[in-house]
C-alpha cells in the first residue's frame, strides 16, 4: 500500500489523522515558482554587470522596443491600405441597386 496514492482508503486514513495530509501542487504553484526563479536569475545576472554593460543592455532593449513598435505600426498601415484598396462600401436598397446598375450600364 502506497500512502502517496489518492484512494478513498487513504482519504479516510488522512481524515482520521493516520496518514499525513497530501500536499497538492497546482499548475499555478508551478508557474509562480518558475516566474520567481526566472526573476531571481535575471536579477543575479544584472547584478554582475558593470555600468557600461548595463548601458549597452538598456540601448539594446530600447532598440528592440522600437523595432517591435515599428513592425506593429507597419502592420497597421498595411491593413489600412488593404482596407482602402477597393474604395468605400455603401449600403443601398433594392430600388437604388437597380437604378445604380441600370445607370452604370448606360454610361459605359
PyMOL commands that set and color helices and strands:
alter all, ss='L'
color gray80, all
select helices_A, chain A and resi 8-15+27-47+51-83+94-107
alter helices_A, ss='H'
color red, helices_A
deselect
rebuild
show_as cartoon
